[in-house]
Amino acid sequence: FREAKDFRQELKLEEGCVELKAGGTQIQLWVDVFHPVVHVEITNAQPLQTEVAYENWRYRERPIRKGEGQQCSYKWAPPKGAVTRADIVAPQSNATGRKNRLLFYHRNPEQTVFDVAVAQQGMDEVKSQMMNPLKNLTFGGCLFGEHLEFAGTTDGVYAGTDYRAWNFRTSHASRKEQFCIVLHTEQTESAAQWEQSMQLALERIAPEGRKSAKTIAQDRERTREWWKAFWQRSFIVAEGEAQEIARNYTLFRYLLGCNAYGSAPTKFNGGLFTFDPCHIDEKQSFTPDYRKWGGGTMTAQNQRLVYWPMLKSGDCDMMLPQFDFYNRMLKNAELRSRVYWQHEGACFSEQTENFGLPNPAEYGFKRPQWFDKGMEYNAWLEYEWDTVLEFCQMILETKNYADADITPYLSLIESSLTFFDEHYRMLASRRGRKALDGNGHLILFPGSACETYKMTNNAVSTIAALRTVLQTYGKKEEMLKTIPPIPLRYIEVKDSLNPASAPKLKQTIAPAVSWERINNVETPQLYPVFPWRIYGVGKANLEMARYTYYYDPEAVKFRSHIGWKQDNIWAACLGLTEEAKRLALAKLADGSHRFPAFWGPGYDWTPDHNWGGSGMIGLQEMLLQTNGEQILLFPAWPKEWNVHFKLHAPGKTTVEATLKDGEVKELKVSPESRKKDIVIMIKK
């Protein structure tokens, strides 16, 4: 392919595969949706030998270089002498003695960051009760081809990183060839046990040393049928000015579909997709393992933007890995509350490892002995633990949208709500005689409005979250009565047409009743618009929410389309069509790399999945919103943008519509009974 002049590479979205063509050779690469297997199928115009090389930069132990700790949970504070340990890589023989496969894996050491975090954070007394997803964890796979033969190793350098290649070639020339990579991850007591499990996984594809053509054909057909159904259950196709952003919406949804049923959620900083960091930031030219904000750490504020759009795209089944992520950590989060404060409820931090404790760097190695052990000693993250409520609401919404069985997650929702009730009653009782204020409300102090407004009293993002989740959940009515009202404030607004006139006061949503400092560039005063939908098109006090968007000084100052910024979503939810249009065109424009939906690095890394997720949400909201039983079509969509879309709404409802030259030409609503709830908002 290197010298071919007719080289062509195509991502075939409907089939979920990549196809390469050149010089009479075609290669199709596809991944089984239902089994962790990568397939490569080769067709040649004339018989050719196939050469396959497995390149691994972890063929040796690598010291963590300065700045490279960002790829792991230690971030800027890796232990002295920290290294990336080498993988095990070994050619394997079949029953005839021919080495036609390659086994490779990485096994965690006896002590991991779990043990460090537990000791650092004062959880040793309950360590034996804690879920530990890192202990004895081994992950890797086996490269296999029926006609492959091991041809030795070679060393090389790619994109600044040295590697070792394990080379194979086919035993004879042929017109057709295929090989696969079977992957396996498991916690086992020994490496030998993992290898046995790996062999069982391989046997499904290659029983008794031979590939099963029938099995592979069936898997290929099931995978293609899944992708076909995936693209039929929702879509947005637009013309003219909006064509590019609708295409990039589609490409990003494809990236999300690639991890539909993984055991781990799609991470905000690239998901399954990473590439050489030197092409993202030459100052961070580390190995291809590197990505900023890496390791097992999940940043909840970012993760939510990856998963919210799956409701309207009809991909509720793909949300389960994120829900299960929290569910697995539930017991550990509850143990945090009991150990630190002796009360009930699950305490999830904003930056959390996959075992439910804060990562060690942001928890703080250098912290005063007297500082609350349950707190991250971090100016951005202190007292920020309300983001879990967004995932609780997502769970509840999957019930509303798809009638999903959410029984397995009810304890998570209950415990997450209980934490706020018990914790803030406890804090108030330590300050004075009463646990509630004079109006019988919780006093949410100290708190945090996102990472931005710090040491808050009654942060609006927390109040809106508690109020909405409690109302949707419907099982803690007494707690709902204790949630404070949304904080409001007046802002002076000058008349731009008459600067000499006295400023007018506009009532807006406040970030909190009070705060001590501003630490970041988020806009929590608009969280009651999204994700909490207290204000919006068709709802009460829409003008007040619009005033907040237009006149709040920080909301204006922080406005942007980059990364996790949500201004495009808020503009759409408030029916501000021109603003939504402007921001959508910026947000979903082609990224700076070869693949248009690889945005970033923004505030995080490239690919930036919360950039894509927020772009998806904004475009959906421009097309379809709900207000009670009403389904609002085109509430912020420019009438000059021709579009054909299919999206989902609560009540197991789908809406498919075509807008052409400012008029709705086609409208399909399922079930038909919901058609009466449609409100078309295109202005004549």
N, C-alpha and C positions, 0 to 999 in steps of 0.2 A: 504494500500500500504506500510505502514511503515515496516510491518513484512513479506511481501511477498518476496519469494526468486526468483520469476520469473518476477520481475518488469522490464518493458521495456518502454522507452520514445523515441518517434520518431517524428522528424520534417518532415512532408510529403510535400516536396516543391511543387510538381505538384498540390496539392490540397490546399496549403496554410493553413494547419492545423497542430495541435500538437495532437498526439495520445499517450495515456498511457494505458498500459495493465498490469494486475497482478491478480492472483487468480481468474480467470474467469470473471473479470470486465474489461471493456474497456471504456475509457473516450476520447471523441474527443472535442477539443477546437478549435473553428474557429471564425474569425471576419468577419463580412459582409463588403465587399469592398465598397458597395454603400450606406450603412446606418451605423450610429455609434452604432452598436450592437455587443456585445460579446456573443457567444453561447457556452453552455456546454451541451453535449449529453452523456448520460451514458447508457451502456448496461451491464446487469448482467447475468451470467449463471444461477443463481437462484434468487428468489425474495429477494431484500434487501432494507432497508431504506437508504435514502441519507441524509447526513448532510452537510450543507453549512454554512460557517462562513465568514462574512465580517469583516476584521480586519482593524482598522483605528488608526494610531498614532496621528492624529490630533483631537482626541476626547476631547482634552483639549488645552488651550492656552499654547504655549511654548515660553519662552524667547529665543532670538537669542544668542547663546553662542559665545565665542571668536573664530573667524575664520569661524563661520557658515554663516556669511554674504555673503560669496562667492556664496551661492545658490540663491541670489537675486540681484537686480540691485544696491544695495548699496555696495556690495562687502566688502571691508575692512573698510568702513566708515558707518555702519548702525546707524540710530538715536538712541540716548540713550533711553533705555527701549523698543526697538523694539521687537516685538513678532510675531510668526506665529499664526494667529488667528485660533480658533477652527472651525471645520466643523459643519454643521447641519446634524444630522443622526437621522432618525425616522422611525420605522416600520409603515406600512400603511395597512389598511384593504380593502378587496374587498367588493362587494355588499352584500355578505352573512355575513360580519362581521369578517371573518377569516383574520388574519394578515399574508398575503402570499407574501409581498413585502417589500422592504426597500428603502426609499428615502434618498439620501445623496447628499450634495452639499456644495460648498464654495462660498460665495458672497464677492466681494471686498468691503472694507470700503468706506466711503464717500470720504475721501482723500487718494490718491494713490501716487506712485512715479511720475506719470505724473504731478501732481500739484507741487510737490517738484522741479522737473526738470524745469518746465516752469518758476517758480519764480526764481530759482537759475540762470537760463540762460538768464534772461532778456527778456522773451517772453510774459509777462503778457498782454501787449497792444494788442496782437493778439490772446490771448488764446481762445476767443469765436469762432474764425475762424478755430481752429485747430482740427484735427481728434484725438479723444481720445478713444482708444480701451479698456481702463480699467474701464471707468466710468460705474457703474451699471452692471459690468460683473459678471455673475454667471455661475458656471460650476459644473457638477456633473452627477448624473444618478439615475437609479432605478434598483435594483436587483429584479427579478421576477421569480416565478415558480408556476405553477398552483396548484401543490400539496404541496407546502411549507407551514410550520407553524412556526411562531416565537417561539423560545424556550429560550428567555432570553439573557443576556449578561454575558460575562466573561472577565477577565483581564489577560494579559500575557506580556511576554517580548520576543522579537525576535531580534537577532543580536544586542543586547545592547539597543534596543528602546522599551519602554513600549507601549502597545496598548490596545484597547478595542475591543472585538469581539461581533458582533450581530449575534446570532446563529439561524439557521433554520434547521428543519428536515422535511422530507416528512411525510404526514399523514398515509401512509401505505407502506408496502414493495412492490416492483415491479421489473420486469426484465428490464424495460426501464424508463428512467426519463430524463428530460431536464429542464434547467433554462437558463435565459439570463440576461445580464446587458445592459440596454439601456442608452446611454450617451447623454448628451445635454449641449450645451454651448450657451449662448445668453446674450445680453445686454438688460435688462428690467428695467423699472422704479421701480419695487418692486419685492421682493422675491416671493410674491403670483403670480405675472404674470409669473415669470419663472416656478413656479410649474404647472401652467395651461399649459404652452407650453410643459413641461416635460410629462404631462398626455397625451397630444395629440400625442407626439412621442411614448409613450407606447401603445396607443390605436391601432397603426398600427400592433403591434405584438400581443397584448392581447385585442381584442375588447370585451367590456362589461365584463371584468374580466376573459376572457378565452383566452388561446393562440390560434393563428391561425396556425394550422399545415400546411395548404396549403401555407400560406405566407412564413413561415419559410423554407419549402421545396424549394420554388421558389428562395428565397434569397440564400440558400445553393448552388443550381445549378448554379445560375448566378455568385456567388463568385468562384466556382470551374472552371467554364468556363473562367473567367477572368484570374485566375492564369495559367491555361493551355495555354492561348494565350500569356500571359506574358513570359512564358519560351520558346515559339516558336518564338517570334519576335527577339530574339538574344540569343546567348550562346557562351561559350568557354569551351570546354572539351579537356583535354590533358592527355597524358600518361607519365609514368615514373617519371623523376625528376620534371616535371611541373604539375603533377597530383594534388598535394596538393594546389598549388597556384591557379590553375584554379578552384578547388573546393571552396576555400575561396573567390575568386572573385564572385562565384555564391551565396555563403551564404551572402556576403555583399550586393549583389544586392537584395536578398530577404529582407534584413532589410530596404532597400530603398523602396521596393515595399509595405511594410507594412504601409507607410504613403503616398500612391500614391496620394490621393485626399484630404488630410487634408487642413483645412483653414490656418494653419500655416506651414511654411516650416520645413523640417527636420533639427533639430539643429545639428551642428557639434560635439557637446559633448555628443553624445549618441542617438540623435533622440528620438524615443519613448521608448528607452530601457535604463533603469537605474537599478542598484541593490545596495544592502547595501554597503555604502561607506567604512565600516570597512574592507571589503574584497578587496578594492582597495588601501587604504592608512589608516593604523591603527591610524595615527595622525589626521585623519579627520573622526572620527567615529561618525558621526551625524545621523540624521534620514534618512530613505530611500528617502525623498524628496530632499536630498542634491546631488548636482553635482557641481563641480567647473565650474566657468564661467557660472553661471546659470541665473535665472530670465528671463526677456524678452529681454535680450541683445543678439544681433547678432554680431558676429565678422566676418566681410565681407571676410577677407583674408581666413578664414577657411570655411565659407559657400560655397564659389565658388567651392571648391574641391569636395563637396558633389554633385554638380549639373552638372559640366562639363561632367562627363562620361555618362550622360543620353542621349547625342546626338548620340553617336555611339552605345549605347545599344538599341536605338529606343524608348526611354521612354520620348519623348518630352512632352507628356501629363502630366507627373509627375513633370515637371519643373514649371508648372503654379503657385503652391503655393509660390514659391520663387519670381517669377516675380510679383505676386499680392501683396506680402509683400512690395516690393518697390513702387508699384503703389499706394497702400493705403497711404504711407508716403509722396507721392510726394508733396502735397500742403504744408505740414509742412516743408519739406526741402526747398521749394521755399520761404516760409515765413522767414526762417532763413536768406537767402540771402538779402531779402528786409529789415528786421529789423536791421541786423548788418552792412550791407554795401550799402544798397540802390541800389542794382542792381538786374538783373534778373538771373534766373537759379536756379537749385536745388542743395543744398549743403548737401551731405550725408557724415556723419563722418564714420570712420572705425569701431568704437564700437558704435552701435546705438540701442536704444530701439525700441520696436515695434510701437512707435509713432513718430519716426524720429528724436529724440534728443539724444545726447550722454548720456550714463548713468551717474548719478550724481557723482559717485566716480571718474571716469576717466576724467570727465569734470573738476573736482577739486573743493572741498569745500574751500580749503585754496589757494586762488589765488589773485594776486595783483589787486586792483581796476582798474588800468590803462590797464590791459591785455585785448586784443581783446576778446569781449564777444562771438564771433563766433568760438573761438578756444578752443580746449581741452588743459588744462594746464597740459600736460602730455608728458614726454620725449619721449615716444614711439609713441604717436599718433598725435602729432602736425603736421599739414599740410598734413596729410594722408587722402585724400578724393577721390582718383582715382579708388578705387576698384569697385564702382558702374558701371564703364565702362565695367567690365567683364560681369556683368549681362546684360548690354545693348547689348554686343556682343552675349551673349547666346541667347537673344531674336531674334536678327537678324539671328543667325544660325538656329533657329527652323524654320524660313522661308526657309532657304537654304536646310535644311535636310528634312523637313516634309511638306513644303508648308503651314505652320501654318499661321493663320490669326493673325498678330501682330498689327493690327490697334489699339487695346486698349492700347498698350504700346509705341506708337510713341511719345506721349507727354513726357513720361519719358526719352526716348532717347534724344529727342530734348533739353529738359531742362537740362539734365545732361551735355551735351556738351556745352550748352550756359554758364553754370556756369564757366567753365574753361576759355572761351573766355573773358567774362566780368570781372571775378575776377582778372585775371592776367594782363589785360589791366589797370584795376583800380590801382593795386599795383604798376605797372610801372609808371603810371601817378602821383602817390603820391611821387615817388622818384625823378622824373625828368620830362622833357618836353614831352618826346616821350613815346607812349604806346607800341611800338614794337622796336626790336633791329635794327641794321643797315642793316640786311638782310630781314627785314619785318616779323620777326618771333616773336611769343610770348616769353616772358622771364618768364619761370616757376620757379620763385623764390619769397619767400622761398617755397621749396617743400620737398618731402620726397620720397625716393625710398624704398617702403614698410615701415616696422618699423625699418629698419636697418641703411640706410645712411640718416642722418638727416640734415636739413637746406641745402637742395640741390639746386643747380642751374641746371635746365633742367635734372631732373631725367629720366633715360631711361625707367623705368616702366610706367611713365606718358606719355612720348612722344610716345612710342610704342602703348599704349592704345588709345590715341587720334587719332593717324594716322590710326590704323586699324579700329576702330569703324567708323570714318569719311568716310573711303574708302568703307566700307561695307554699311553704311547708304546711302551715295551718294547724300545727300540733302544739304550739307553745304560746297560747293566747295571753297568758299572764306575763310572759317575758315581752311580748309585743307591746303591751301597755307601758312598759318601762323605757322604751326607746325614745330618746329626745327628738324634738322636731328638727327639721332641716334648718341649719343656721343660715341667716340672710344678712345682707348688709346693703347700705346705700352708697352709690358711687356718683361723684360729681361728673357730669358730662357737659362739655362745652358745645355750643351750637356752631358748627363749622361754617355755616352761612352767615352767622352774625356773631363774630368773636367777641364783640364788646358787650354782649348780653350776659346776664348772670348765668352761671352753670345750673343745669337742671339735675335733680337727684333721680337716679334710676335704681330701683331695687334689684339686687342681683343675689345669686347663690354665693355664700361665703365658703372659703376653704374649711373654716372651723369657727368656733366662737372666739378662740384666741390661739396664738402660736408664738413661739419664741424666736424662730429663725426660718429662713428658706434655704434649703440645701441642694435642690435639684431643679429640674425644669419640666415637671409634670403639672397637669392642670386638674386636680381632684375636684375643684368646684363644678366641673362639668360631668363628673361621674354620675350624678343623679339623672343625667340625660342618657349616657351609656357608660357602663353596662346596665344601670339600674332602672332606666326607662320610667322614672317618676315624672319627668317632663319630656315633651316631644310633640310631634304633629298630632293634632286632634285632642291633646290633653290640656288640662288646666294649667294656667300660668306659663304658657308657651312664650309670651313676650318677655317675661322675667328671665327665662333661660336664654333667650336670644340676646338680651341685654348683657348677660354674663359673658356670652361668647364674644360680643362686640366691644364691650367696655371694661371688663375686668382687666386691670393693668398687667397682671402676670399672664392671664390667658392670651392677651395680645402679644406680649413680649415673648412668650414661649412658643408661639404658633409656628408650625413647620410641617412638612410632609415626610421628614426623614425618620427612618427606623420605626420605633414603637409609638411615634406621635399619632394621636387619635383625632386631630382636628377635622380630617376628612369625614370621620364617622359622625362627629358631633354636628358638623354642618349638614350632613344628610338627615340625621335624626331630627334636626330643627327645621327642616324644609327650606334650607338656604341653598337654593339650586345653583346659583352662580358660584358660590363658595365651594360647594361640593364638587362641581364640575372642575373648577380650577385645581383643587387639591387632588382629585382623582387622577387628573392628567399628569400631575407631578409625581404622585405616589406610585402609580402603576406604569410609568414610563419604563422603557428598557433599562435594565441595569447596565453597569459599565463593563460586564464580562460577556463572553461568547454566548452563554445561555441567558436569555433576556430576563428570566425570573431569579437570577442570582443577584439580589440587591445587597447593598452594604458597602463598607462595614457599619455605617451609621454610628450608633452608640455601642454596638456589640461586635459583630463579625460578619463575614461573608461566607456562605449565603445567610442573609438575615431573614429568618422565617417569621419574626414578629412584624417586620416591614411588610412582608407579603400577606400575612394574616390580617393586619389592620387595613390593608388595601382591599382585600376581599370583603371584609365586613362593610366598609364604606360603600362599595359598589352595590352590594346587596341592599343596603338601607336606602340607597337612591331609588331602587326599583320597587321594593316591597317593605312595608312596615305594618304592624298591627296595633290596634287600639281597642282593647277589649275583644269583642267578637268581630270587629271590623277588620278587613284586610285592605290596606291602603296601597294602591298601585301608582307608581311613578311619583311619589311624594317629593322627590328632589331630583328628578331625571329631566335633563334638557329636552324639550319637545322636538328639537331639531336632530337629536341623535336617534337614528333608526336602530331598533334592537329587537331581538327575539330571545326570550329567556324562559326558563323553568326553574322555580324555586319552591321551597317548602314553607309551610306556615303551621301554627299549632292546630291540633285536632286532626292529625294525619292527613293534612291538606296539601295538595300541590296546585300551583298556579302556573300556567304556561300562557304567555301573551306575546303578541307582536305589535310593536309600535312602528308605524310607517308614515313619514311625512306629517308627524304631529297627531295622527289618529290611530286608535287601537283597531287593528284589522282582524285580530284573532284573539280569542280568549277561551281557554279551557281550564275548568276548575274541577278538581276531584277531591272529595265527592261533590256531585252536582248540587247537593243541598247547601254547600257553602257559597254558591254563586251569589246568593242574596246578600252576602256580607261584603261583597266587593265594592270598594269606593275608588273610582278612577279620578286621579288628581291632576291630570294634564290640563294646563290652562289653555283655553281657546284663544 
